[in-house]
Amino acid sequence: MTAQKTTLYTNGHIFTADPERLFAEALLVEDGKIIWVGSEKEVPAEVAAKVNLKDAKTARSSVVTATWIVGIFYILTIFLGFGAAAFVGHDAIMAANPAGNMAAPLLAEALGGDFLMSFVSAVAFATILAVVAGLVLTGASAFAHDIYGQIIKKGQATEKQQMKAARQASLWVSVFSIALALFAQTMNVAFLVSLAFCVAASANLPVILYTIYWKRFNTSGALTAMLFGLISALVLVAVSPNVLSPEAGAAIFVGEPLFPLTNPALVSVPLGFLGGWLGTVLSKEKDARRFAEVAVRANTGYRGE
């Protein structure tokens, strides 16, 4: 007979769905079932002494650590660029690739020879392969489950139908991605990544922060925030120096840019926040209980699927 495993979670922010007590600090789980919820002061001494103790704050520390690692990596890319300019030189980088995408491998070769260059190239290849596979799977699953299953089939699609839709979506996502890659092969990868971050931040950051920290924020505010941020980012990119340039070959089209900044995040992100605020204050929709549930999901990841 398998022994039951009992775990006590403390120092948490637990949404109980109980109108008389929406939040709790401690949670007792036995064999996969919740058997007790309450405050840390209410935990029986004999229970705390026998169970495996889990700290919610400690459990979230891994997320913070991962965030710092990613942030430090992107800060280091600045020094990689300066290092490539100093040790390799502008002319050598442009000779290898007009878009400047060979800066990092050439810097590795200059500092560590063929071995370091091979290592960096292998890491780059593995990263590209993982990202492409992940994007294809994400796009296919989103189409099969959300667009096909929920919108087209109204939630009545079978698993076989969703699988077929996912396979077809994978094919079309791949074809579309290859077409985009052929069109953008002369562009700098770092520039494309920064634009992707700009569009994502403009559409998502206001919604995320408002959802977590503003109790009055509602669905109307979320829609207007996403629309304001997304549309403004796309429009400003289309009229920026990255797309329009008076110098032939410096951008996609020849012409005078209507917007002076190469990355419009300084304008589009605040517009997203403005849109979320306007959509919320002009709407009468309120749901304090929904905010409490979202706050718990944001802090714990519970039911994040």
C-alpha positions as YAML, in Angstrom:
chain: A
units: angstrom
residues:
- id: 1
  name: MET
  ca: [0.00, 0.00, 0.00]
- id: 2
  name: THR
  ca: [1.42, 3.40, -1.02]
- id: 3
  name: ALA
  ca: [1.93, 5.86, 1.81]
- id: 4
  name: GLN
  ca: [0.04, 9.11, 1.57]
- id: 5
  name: LYS
  ca: [2.11, 12.25, 0.97]
- id: 6
  name: THR
  ca: [1.09, 15.31, 2.95]
- id: 7
  name: THR
  ca: [2.40, 18.77, 2.08]
- id: 8
  name: LEU
  ca: [1.80, 22.07, 3.85]
- id: 9
  name: TYR
  ca: [2.12, 25.25, 1.78]
- id: 10
  name: THR
  ca: [2.71, 28.46, 3.74]
- id: 11
  name: ASN
  ca: [3.46, 32.14, 3.16]
- id: 12
  name: GLY
  ca: [1.03, 32.13, 0.23]
- id: 13
  name: HIS
  ca: [-1.74, 34.26, -1.22]
- id: 14
  name: ILE
  ca: [-4.42, 31.63, -1.81]
- id: 15
  name: PHE
  ca: [-7.75, 32.40, -3.47]
- id: 16
  name: THR
  ca: [-10.40, 30.23, -1.78]
- id: 17
  name: ALA
  ca: [-13.55, 31.24, -3.74]
- id: 18
  name: ASP
  ca: [-15.29, 31.43, -0.35]
- id: 19
  name: PRO
  ca: [-17.22, 34.74, -0.04]
- id: 20
  name: GLU
  ca: [-16.62, 34.76, 3.72]
- id: 21
  name: ARG
  ca: [-12.88, 34.31, 3.29]
- id: 22
  name: LEU
  ca: [-11.49, 35.04, -0.15]
- id: 23
  name: PHE
  ca: [-7.82, 34.59, 0.80]
- id: 24
  name: ALA
  ca: [-5.76, 32.30, 3.00]
- id: 25
  name: GLU
  ca: [-2.08, 32.00, 3.89]
- id: 26
  name: ALA
  ca: [-1.65, 28.24, 4.30]
- id: 27
  name: LEU
  ca: [-2.82, 25.14, 2.44]
- id: 28
  name: LEU
  ca: [-2.65, 21.49, 3.47]
- id: 29
  name: VAL
  ca: [-2.60, 18.86, 0.71]
- id: 30
  name: GLU
  ca: [-2.81, 15.13, 1.33]
- id: 31
  name: ASP
  ca: [-2.45, 12.60, -1.48]
- id: 32
  name: GLY
  ca: [-3.25, 15.24, -4.09]
- id: 33
  name: LYS
  ca: [-6.35, 16.58, -2.30]
- id: 34
  name: ILE
  ca: [-6.80, 19.83, -0.38]
- id: 35
  name: ILE
  ca: [-7.87, 18.94, 3.16]
- id: 36
  name: TRP
  ca: [-7.36, 22.24, 4.98]
- id: 37
  name: VAL
  ca: [-7.07, 25.97, 4.25]
- id: 38
  name: GLY
  ca: [-6.41, 28.74, 6.73]
- id: 39
  name: SER
  ca: [-3.90, 31.19, 8.16]
- id: 40
  name: GLU
  ca: [-0.39, 30.30, 9.27]
- id: 41
  name: LYS
  ca: [-1.34, 30.91, 12.89]
- id: 42
  name: GLU
  ca: [-4.10, 28.29, 12.61]
- id: 43
  name: VAL
  ca: [-1.77, 25.51, 11.45]
- id: 44
  name: PRO
  ca: [-1.81, 22.75, 14.11]
- id: 45
  name: ALA
  ca: [1.64, 22.17, 15.59]
- id: 46
  name: GLU
  ca: [1.45, 18.41, 15.15]
- id: 47
  name: VAL
  ca: [0.61, 18.85, 11.47]
- id: 48
  name: ALA
  ca: [3.47, 21.26, 10.77]
- id: 49
  name: ALA
  ca: [5.95, 18.90, 12.42]
- id: 50
  name: LYS
  ca: [5.03, 15.89, 10.29]
- id: 51
  name: VAL
  ca: [4.47, 17.23, 6.79]
- id: 52
  name: ASN
  ca: [6.72, 18.42, 3.97]
- id: 53
  name: LEU
  ca: [6.78, 22.21, 4.24]
- id: 54
  name: LYS
  ca: [6.61, 24.24, 1.02]
- id: 55
  name: ASP
  ca: [7.07, 28.01, 0.98]
- id: 56
  name: ALA
  ca: [5.19, 29.77, -1.84]
- id: 57
  name: LYS
  ca: [7.67, 32.63, -1.76]
- id: 58
  name: THR
  ca: [10.57, 30.22, -2.21]
- id: 59
  name: ALA
  ca: [8.73, 28.41, -5.00]
- id: 60
  name: ARG
  ca: [8.42, 31.67, -6.94]
- id: 61
  name: SER
  ca: [12.11, 32.51, -6.56]
- id: 62
  name: SER
  ca: [12.99, 30.35, -9.56]
- id: 63
  name: VAL
  ca: [10.87, 32.59, -11.78]
- id: 64
  name: VAL
  ca: [12.67, 35.68, -10.49]
- id: 65
  name: THR
  ca: [16.04, 34.01, -11.08]
- id: 66
  name: ALA
  ca: [15.11, 33.08, -14.64]
- id: 67
  name: THR
  ca: [13.93, 36.63, -15.30]
- id: 68
  name: TRP
  ca: [17.25, 38.06, -14.10]
- id: 69
  name: ILE
  ca: [19.21, 35.62, -16.27]
- id: 70
  name: VAL
  ca: [17.28, 36.61, -19.38]
- id: 71
  name: GLY
  ca: [17.59, 40.31, -18.56]
- id: 72
  name: ILE
  ca: [21.35, 40.09, -17.98]
- id: 73
  name: PHE
  ca: [21.78, 38.21, -21.25]
- id: 74
  name: TYR
  ca: [20.07, 40.95, -23.25]
- id: 75
  name: ILE
  ca: [22.15, 43.60, -21.47]
- id: 76
  name: LEU
  ca: [25.28, 41.67, -22.44]
- id: 77
  name: THR
  ca: [24.28, 41.86, -26.11]
- id: 78
  name: ILE
  ca: [25.15, 45.57, -25.96]
- id: 79
  name: PHE
  ca: [28.71, 44.71, -24.96]
- id: 80
  name: LEU
  ca: [28.86, 42.03, -27.65]
- id: 81
  name: GLY
  ca: [28.12, 44.68, -30.25]
- id: 82
  name: PHE
  ca: [30.77, 47.05, -28.95]
- id: 83
  name: GLY
  ca: [33.23, 44.16, -28.65]
- id: 84
  name: ALA
  ca: [32.63, 43.10, -32.23]
- id: 85
  name: ALA
  ca: [33.17, 46.66, -33.42]
- id: 86
  name: ALA
  ca: [36.44, 46.91, -31.45]
- id: 87
  name: PHE
  ca: [37.99, 43.48, -32.10]
- id: 88
  name: VAL
  ca: [36.57, 42.62, -35.54]
- id: 89
  name: GLY
  ca: [35.88, 45.97, -37.15]
- id: 90
  name: HIS
  ca: [32.96, 47.37, -39.11]
- id: 91
  name: ASP
  ca: [34.37, 46.57, -42.53]
- id: 92
  name: ALA
  ca: [34.99, 42.90, -41.69]
- id: 93
  name: ILE
  ca: [31.49, 42.47, -40.25]
- id: 94
  name: MET
  ca: [29.85, 44.07, -43.29]
- id: 95
  name: ALA
  ca: [31.99, 41.99, -45.64]
- id: 96
  name: ALA
  ca: [30.82, 38.76, -43.99]
- id: 97
  name: ASN
  ca: [27.15, 39.79, -43.95]
- id: 98
  name: PRO
  ca: [25.73, 43.16, -45.06]
- id: 99
  name: ALA
  ca: [23.06, 42.98, -42.34]
- id: 100
  name: GLY
  ca: [25.67, 42.55, -39.60]
- id: 101
  name: ASN
  ca: [24.33, 39.21, -38.42]
- id: 102
  name: MET
  ca: [27.81, 37.62, -38.29]
- id: 103
  name: ALA
  ca: [29.07, 39.98, -35.58]
- id: 104
  name: ALA
  ca: [28.83, 37.49, -32.71]
- id: 105
  name: PRO
  ca: [30.48, 34.51, -34.51]
- id: 106
  name: LEU
  ca: [33.26, 36.75, -35.82]
- id: 107
  name: LEU
  ca: [33.84, 38.13, -32.31]
- id: 108
  name: ALA
  ca: [34.04, 34.56, -31.00]
- id: 109
  name: GLU
  ca: [36.60, 33.71, -33.67]
- id: 110
  name: ALA
  ca: [38.66, 36.78, -32.84]
- id: 111
  name: LEU
  ca: [38.69, 35.99, -29.11]
- id: 112
  name: GLY
  ca: [38.79, 32.18, -29.04]
- id: 113
  name: GLY
  ca: [39.68, 30.95, -32.50]
- id: 114
  name: ASP
  ca: [37.88, 28.24, -34.43]
- id: 115
  name: PHE
  ca: [36.80, 26.35, -31.30]
- id: 116
  name: LEU
  ca: [34.86, 29.26, -29.76]
- id: 117
  name: MET
  ca: [33.38, 30.20, -33.13]
- id: 118
  name: SER
  ca: [32.18, 26.61, -33.63]
- id: 119
  name: PHE
  ca: [30.68, 26.58, -30.16]
- id: 120
  name: VAL
  ca: [28.83, 29.88, -30.68]
- id: 121
  name: SER
  ca: [27.59, 28.73, -34.10]
- id: 122
  name: ALA
  ca: [26.30, 25.46, -32.62]
- id: 123
  name: VAL
  ca: [24.50, 27.32, -29.84]
- id: 124
  name: ALA
  ca: [22.97, 29.70, -32.39]
- id: 125
  name: PHE
  ca: [21.80, 26.80, -34.56]
- id: 126
  name: ALA
  ca: [20.26, 24.97, -31.60]
- id: 127
  name: THR
  ca: [18.53, 28.16, -30.47]
- id: 128
  name: ILE
  ca: [17.10, 28.84, -33.92]
- id: 129
  name: LEU
  ca: [15.89, 25.25, -34.21]
- id: 130
  name: ALA
  ca: [14.21, 25.36, -30.79]
- id: 131
  name: VAL
  ca: [12.57, 28.74, -31.44]
- id: 132
  name: VAL
  ca: [11.27, 27.76, -34.87]
- id: 133
  name: ALA
  ca: [9.87, 24.47, -33.56]
- id: 134
  name: GLY
  ca: [8.27, 26.21, -30.60]
- id: 135
  name: LEU
  ca: [6.66, 28.90, -32.76]
- id: 136
  name: VAL
  ca: [5.28, 26.36, -35.22]
- id: 137
  name: LEU
  ca: [3.81, 24.26, -32.40]
- id: 138
  name: THR
  ca: [2.39, 27.31, -30.63]
- id: 139
  name: GLY
  ca: [0.83, 28.71, -33.78]
- id: 140
  name: ALA
  ca: [-0.62, 25.35, -34.82]
- id: 141
  name: SER
  ca: [-2.07, 24.60, -31.38]
- id: 142
  name: ALA
  ca: [-3.54, 28.11, -31.08]
- id: 143
  name: PHE
  ca: [-5.23, 27.78, -34.46]
- id: 144
  name: ALA
  ca: [-6.49, 24.24, -33.83]
- id: 145
  name: HIS
  ca: [-7.81, 24.90, -30.31]
- id: 146
  name: ASP
  ca: [-8.85, 28.56, -30.30]
- id: 147
  name: ILE
  ca: [-9.70, 29.55, -33.87]
- id: 148
  name: TYR
  ca: [-10.84, 26.23, -35.30]
- id: 149
  name: GLY
  ca: [-12.15, 24.53, -32.16]
- id: 150
  name: GLN
  ca: [-13.76, 27.47, -30.37]
- id: 151
  name: ILE
  ca: [-14.65, 29.98, -33.10]
- id: 152
  name: ILE
  ca: [-15.29, 27.89, -36.21]
- id: 153
  name: LYS
  ca: [-16.60, 24.73, -34.54]
- id: 154
  name: LYS
  ca: [-18.10, 26.49, -31.48]
- id: 155
  name: GLY
  ca: [-16.37, 24.08, -29.10]
- id: 156
  name: GLN
  ca: [-17.76, 20.98, -30.85]
- id: 157
  name: ALA
  ca: [-14.60, 19.85, -32.65]
- id: 158
  name: THR
  ca: [-13.37, 16.33, -31.99]
- id: 159
  name: GLU
  ca: [-9.75, 15.52, -31.15]
- id: 160
  name: LYS
  ca: [-9.27, 14.04, -34.63]
- id: 161
  name: GLN
  ca: [-10.55, 17.24, -36.27]
- id: 162
  name: GLN
  ca: [-8.32, 19.41, -34.08]
- id: 163
  name: MET
  ca: [-5.30, 17.24, -34.87]
- id: 164
  name: LYS
  ca: [-5.99, 17.56, -38.60]
- id: 165
  name: ALA
  ca: [-6.38, 21.34, -38.24]
- id: 166
  name: ALA
  ca: [-3.11, 21.52, -36.28]
- id: 167
  name: ARG
  ca: [-1.23, 19.64, -39.01]
- id: 168
  name: GLN
  ca: [-2.57, 21.92, -41.72]
- id: 169
  name: ALA
  ca: [-1.81, 24.99, -39.59]
- id: 170
  name: SER
  ca: [1.76, 23.77, -39.04]
- id: 171
  name: LEU
  ca: [2.26, 23.57, -42.79]
- id: 172
  name: TRP
  ca: [0.87, 27.05, -43.47]
- id: 173
  name: VAL
  ca: [2.78, 28.60, -40.56]
- id: 174
  name: SER
  ca: [5.97, 27.07, -41.92]
- id: 175
  name: VAL
  ca: [5.32, 28.34, -45.46]
- id: 176
  name: PHE
  ca: [4.47, 31.83, -44.16]
- id: 177
  name: SER
  ca: [7.58, 31.90, -41.95]
- id: 178
  name: ILE
  ca: [9.85, 30.85, -44.83]
- id: 179
  name: ALA
  ca: [8.36, 33.59, -47.02]
- id: 180
  name: LEU
  ca: [8.98, 36.17, -44.32]
- id: 181
  name: ALA
  ca: [12.52, 34.90, -43.79]
- id: 182
  name: LEU
  ca: [13.30, 35.20, -47.51]
- id: 183
  name: PHE
  ca: [11.93, 38.73, -47.54]
- id: 184
  name: ALA
  ca: [13.82, 39.78, -44.38]
- id: 185
  name: GLN
  ca: [17.09, 37.90, -44.95]
- id: 186
  name: THR
  ca: [19.00, 41.12, -45.60]
- id: 187
  name: MET
  ca: [17.80, 42.70, -42.34]
- id: 188
  name: ASN
  ca: [19.62, 42.71, -39.03]
- id: 189
  name: VAL
  ca: [18.30, 40.07, -36.63]
- id: 190
  name: ALA
  ca: [18.72, 42.28, -33.56]
- id: 191
  name: PHE
  ca: [16.58, 44.96, -35.20]
- id: 192
  name: LEU
  ca: [13.83, 42.45, -35.95]
- id: 193
  name: VAL
  ca: [13.92, 41.13, -32.38]
- id: 194
  name: SER
  ca: [13.66, 44.64, -30.96]
- id: 195
  name: LEU
  ca: [10.62, 45.35, -33.15]
- id: 196
  name: ALA
  ca: [8.99, 42.10, -32.01]
- id: 197
  name: PHE
  ca: [9.60, 43.11, -28.38]
- id: 198
  name: CYS
  ca: [8.14, 46.54, -29.12]
- id: 199
  name: VAL
  ca: [4.91, 45.17, -30.61]
- id: 200
  name: ALA
  ca: [4.55, 42.57, -27.84]
- id: 201
  name: ALA
  ca: [5.19, 45.10, -25.08]
- id: 202
  name: SER
  ca: [2.79, 47.64, -26.59]
- id: 203
  name: ALA
  ca: [-0.06, 45.13, -26.79]
- id: 204
  name: ASN
  ca: [0.59, 43.05, -23.66]
- id: 205
  name: LEU
  ca: [2.42, 45.06, -20.99]
- id: 206
  name: PRO
  ca: [-0.44, 47.49, -20.21]
- id: 207
  name: VAL
  ca: [-2.92, 44.63, -19.96]
- id: 208
  name: ILE
  ca: [-0.66, 42.59, -17.66]
- id: 209
  name: LEU
  ca: [0.14, 45.44, -15.27]
- id: 210
  name: TYR
  ca: [-3.42, 46.77, -15.17]
- id: 211
  name: THR
  ca: [-4.79, 43.27, -14.58]
- id: 212
  name: ILE
  ca: [-2.50, 42.67, -11.61]
- id: 213
  name: TYR
  ca: [-2.52, 46.06, -9.93]
- id: 214
  name: TRP
  ca: [-5.78, 47.86, -10.87]
- id: 215
  name: LYS
  ca: [-8.96, 46.46, -9.35]
- id: 216
  name: ARG
  ca: [-11.25, 48.45, -11.62]
- id: 217
  name: PHE
  ca: [-9.62, 47.18, -14.81]
- id: 218
  name: ASN
  ca: [-12.08, 45.20, -16.96]
- id: 219
  name: THR
  ca: [-12.56, 43.51, -20.32]
- id: 220
  name: SER
  ca: [-13.29, 46.74, -22.17]
- id: 221
  name: GLY
  ca: [-10.06, 48.22, -20.85]
- id: 222
  name: ALA
  ca: [-8.10, 45.14, -21.87]
- id: 223
  name: LEU
  ca: [-9.44, 45.28, -25.44]
- id: 224
  name: THR
  ca: [-8.77, 48.98, -25.87]
- id: 225
  name: ALA
  ca: [-5.28, 48.63, -24.34]
- id: 226
  name: MET
  ca: [-4.35, 45.85, -26.77]
- id: 227
  name: LEU
  ca: [-5.82, 47.67, -29.76]
- id: 228
  name: PHE
  ca: [-4.20, 51.00, -28.93]
- id: 229
  name: GLY
  ca: [-0.81, 49.41, -28.30]
- id: 230
  name: LEU
  ca: [-0.85, 46.99, -31.24]
- id: 231
  name: ILE
  ca: [-2.19, 49.38, -33.89]
- id: 232
  name: SER
  ca: [0.03, 52.28, -32.81]
- id: 233
  name: ALA
  ca: [3.14, 50.05, -32.81]
- id: 234
  name: LEU
  ca: [2.42, 48.64, -36.28]
- id: 235
  name: VAL
  ca: [1.57, 52.03, -37.78]
- id: 236
  name: LEU
  ca: [4.63, 53.76, -36.30]
- id: 237
  name: VAL
  ca: [6.92, 50.94, -37.47]
- id: 238
  name: ALA
  ca: [5.47, 51.23, -40.99]
- id: 239
  name: VAL
  ca: [6.39, 54.94, -41.18]
- id: 240
  name: SER
  ca: [9.70, 54.71, -39.26]
- id: 241
  name: PRO
  ca: [13.25, 54.89, -40.70]
- id: 242
  name: ASN
  ca: [13.37, 51.08, -40.65]
- id: 243
  name: VAL
  ca: [10.82, 50.98, -43.48]
- id: 244
  name: LEU
  ca: [11.29, 54.37, -45.16]
- id: 245
  name: SER
  ca: [14.72, 55.85, -45.81]
- id: 246
  name: PRO
  ca: [15.94, 58.40, -48.34]
- id: 247
  name: GLU
  ca: [19.07, 56.28, -48.83]
- id: 248
  name: ALA
  ca: [18.62, 53.35, -51.21]
- id: 249
  name: GLY
  ca: [19.24, 50.00, -49.53]
- id: 250
  name: ALA
  ca: [19.10, 51.36, -45.98]
- id: 251
  name: ALA
  ca: [15.44, 50.36, -45.49]
- id: 252
  name: ILE
  ca: [12.69, 48.42, -47.20]
- id: 253
  name: PHE
  ca: [11.40, 51.38, -49.22]
- id: 254
  name: VAL
  ca: [12.97, 54.62, -50.38]
- id: 255
  name: GLY
  ca: [11.30, 57.72, -48.95]
- id: 256
  name: GLU
  ca: [11.25, 60.17, -46.09]
- id: 257
  name: PRO
  ca: [10.21, 58.57, -42.76]
- id: 258
  name: LEU
  ca: [7.17, 60.15, -41.12]
- id: 259
  name: PHE
  ca: [8.23, 59.00, -37.62]
- id: 260
  name: PRO
  ca: [11.80, 59.76, -36.45]
- id: 261
  name: LEU
  ca: [12.39, 56.85, -34.02]
- id: 262
  name: THR
  ca: [13.55, 53.43, -35.26]
- id: 263
  name: ASN
  ca: [11.79, 51.73, -32.34]
- id: 264
  name: PRO
  ca: [8.37, 53.22, -31.46]
- id: 265
  name: ALA
  ca: [8.07, 51.63, -28.00]
- id: 266
  name: LEU
  ca: [8.54, 55.00, -26.26]
- id: 267
  name: VAL
  ca: [5.29, 56.12, -27.87]
- id: 268
  name: SER
  ca: [3.27, 52.94, -28.46]
- id: 269
  name: VAL
  ca: [3.58, 51.51, -24.92]
- id: 270
  name: PRO
  ca: [2.24, 54.70, -23.24]
- id: 271
  name: LEU
  ca: [-0.55, 54.73, -25.83]
- id: 272
  name: GLY
  ca: [-1.42, 51.19, -24.74]
- id: 273
  name: PHE
  ca: [-1.66, 52.32, -21.12]
- id: 274
  name: LEU
  ca: [-3.77, 55.30, -22.20]
- id: 275
  name: GLY
  ca: [-6.11, 53.05, -24.16]
- id: 276
  name: GLY
  ca: [-6.54, 50.71, -21.21]
- id: 277
  name: TRP
  ca: [-7.33, 53.60, -18.88]
- id: 278
  name: LEU
  ca: [-9.84, 55.15, -21.29]
- id: 279
  name: GLY
  ca: [-11.57, 51.84, -21.97]
- id: 280
  name: THR
  ca: [-11.89, 51.16, -18.26]
- id: 281
  name: VAL
  ca: [-13.12, 54.56, -17.05]
- id: 282
  name: LEU
  ca: [-15.62, 54.81, -19.89]
- id: 283
  name: SER
  ca: [-17.01, 51.36, -19.08]
- id: 284
  name: LYS
  ca: [-19.26, 50.51, -16.12]
- id: 285
  name: GLU
  ca: [-18.09, 46.91, -15.91]
- id: 286
  name: LYS
  ca: [-16.71, 45.91, -12.48]
- id: 287
  name: ASP
  ca: [-15.77, 42.54, -10.96]
- id: 288
  name: ALA
  ca: [-13.79, 42.60, -7.70]
- id: 289
  name: ARG
  ca: [-13.96, 38.83, -7.33]
- id: 290
  name: ARG
  ca: [-12.49, 38.33, -10.79]
- id: 291
  name: PHE
  ca: [-9.61, 40.65, -9.86]
- id: 292
  name: ALA
  ca: [-8.92, 38.56, -6.76]
- id: 293
  name: GLU
  ca: [-8.79, 35.39, -8.84]
- id: 294
  name: VAL
  ca: [-6.47, 36.95, -11.42]
- id: 295
  name: ALA
  ca: [-4.20, 38.27, -8.67]
- id: 296
  name: VAL
  ca: [-3.76, 34.74, -7.34]
- id: 297
  name: ARG
  ca: [-3.03, 33.33, -10.79]
- id: 298
  name: ALA
  ca: [-0.48, 36.07, -11.42]
- id: 299
  name: ASN
  ca: [1.37, 35.34, -8.17]
- id: 300
  name: THR
  ca: [1.12, 31.57, -8.06]
- id: 301
  name: GLY
  ca: [0.60, 30.36, -11.63]
- id: 302
  name: TYR
  ca: [-2.39, 28.29, -10.46]
- id: 303
  name: ARG
  ca: [-4.56, 27.17, -13.38]
- id: 304
  name: GLY
  ca: [-2.32, 29.05, -15.76]
- id: 305
  name: GLU
  ca: [-3.11, 26.68, -18.59]
...
